[in-house]
């Protein structure tokens, strides 16, 4: 059985939300790179040790920036997939949720980097809820396309 997919007129919103993630990744790279340079933590070390981070605020800040970046990349693949799939049937919703997810990831990183783990909470909740909504919408879209 062949499935012919016609992209909705509003699919551009989906693409904009997807492309926004590329720039959020660049932001994370710059944020983490600045923190690495300020801390003096050399490659290939992924993080400062707990002992060093406990004594050096710049090393602690680097660890927070690095963890925010890692968390972003952990969630990037499901986010992009969910945006693209959900957008096949619900392009405006997918674009809005995808844009919200991207924007919340920037604020998550800023909060985590500047204030430590407690600084990530508010926008961590926003990003988690928007991604969960995207995943549900993508799953619903997949079921609709498979069975209806």
MOMO-V417951 format. One record per residue. N is the residue number from 0. RES is the residue in one small letter. PHI is phi as a letter, one per 30 degrees, with the letter a starting at -180 (999 if undefined). OMEGA is omega in whole degrees, 0 to 359 (none if undefined). Layout:
BEGIN
N/RES/PHI/OMEGA ; N/RES/PHI/OMEGA
END
This chain:
BEGIN
0/x/999/179 ; 1/x/c/174 ; 2/x/c/176 ; 3/x/c/182 ; 4/x/c/174 ; 5/x/c/180 ; 6/x/d/178 ; 7/x/d/180 ; 8/x/e/183 ; 9/x/d/183 ; 10/x/d/175 ; 11/x/e/177 ; 12/x/d/178 ; 13/x/d/180 ; 14/x/d/177 ; 15/x/d/179 ; 16/x/d/179 ; 17/x/d/180 ; 18/x/d/179 ; 19/x/e/180 ; 20/x/d/178 ; 21/x/d/182 ; 22/x/d/174 ; 23/x/d/178 ; 24/x/d/176 ; 25/x/d/177 ; 26/x/e/179 ; 27/x/d/180 ; 28/x/d/179 ; 29/x/d/180 ; 30/x/e/181 ; 31/x/d/179 ; 32/x/d/177 ; 33/x/d/180 ; 34/x/d/178 ; 35/x/d/181 ; 36/x/d/181 ; 37/x/d/183 ; 38/x/d/183 ; 39/x/i/178 ; 40/x/d/185 ; 41/x/c/171 ; 42/x/d/9 ; 43/x/c/181 ; 44/x/d/179 ; 45/x/d/182 ; 46/x/b/167 ; 47/x/d/177 ; 48/x/d/178 ; 49/x/e/180 ; 50/x/d/180 ; 51/x/d/182 ; 52/x/d/179 ; 53/x/d/183 ; 54/x/c/187 ; 55/x/c/181 ; 56/x/e/179 ; 57/x/d/176 ; 58/x/d/177 ; 59/x/d/178 ; 60/x/d/177 ; 61/x/e/179 ; 62/x/e/179 ; 63/x/d/178 ; 64/x/d/180 ; 65/x/d/180 ; 66/x/d/177 ; 67/x/d/179 ; 68/x/d/179 ; 69/x/d/179 ; 70/x/d/176 ; 71/x/d/182 ; 72/x/d/176 ; 73/x/d/183 ; 74/x/c/186 ; 75/x/d/182 ; 76/x/d/177 ; 77/x/d/179 ; 78/x/d/181 ; 79/x/d/179 ; 80/x/e/180 ; 81/x/d/178 ; 82/x/d/184 ; 83/x/d/181 ; 84/x/d/180 ; 85/x/e/182 ; 86/x/d/178 ; 87/x/d/180 ; 88/x/c/185 ; 89/x/b/188 ; 90/x/d/181 ; 91/x/d/178 ; 92/x/d/180 ; 93/x/d/178 ; 94/x/d/180 ; 95/x/d/179 ; 96/x/d/178 ; 97/x/d/177 ; 98/x/d/177 ; 99/x/d/179 ; 100/x/d/180 ; 101/x/d/181 ; 102/x/d/180 ; 103/x/d/178 ; 104/x/d/176 ; 105/x/d/180 ; 106/x/d/175 ; 107/x/e/181 ; 108/x/d/179 ; 109/x/d/180 ; 110/x/d/181 ; 111/x/d/182 ; 112/x/d/185 ; 113/x/d/188 ; 114/x/b/181 ; 115/x/i/185 ; 116/x/e/180 ; 117/x/d/180 ; 118/x/d/183 ; 119/x/c/193 ; 120/x/e/186 ; 121/x/e/183 ; 122/x/d/170 ; 123/x/d/177 ; 124/x/d/180 ; 125/x/d/182 ; 126/x/d/179 ; 127/x/d/180 ; 128/x/d/180 ; 129/x/d/178 ; 130/x/d/177 ; 131/x/d/178 ; 132/x/d/177 ; 133/x/d/180 ; 134/x/d/178 ; 135/x/d/180 ; 136/x/d/177 ; 137/x/d/179 ; 138/x/d/178 ; 139/x/d/177 ; 140/x/d/180 ; 141/x/d/178 ; 142/x/d/178 ; 143/x/e/183 ; 144/x/d/182 ; 145/x/d/190 ; 146/x/c/183 ; 147/x/b/none
END
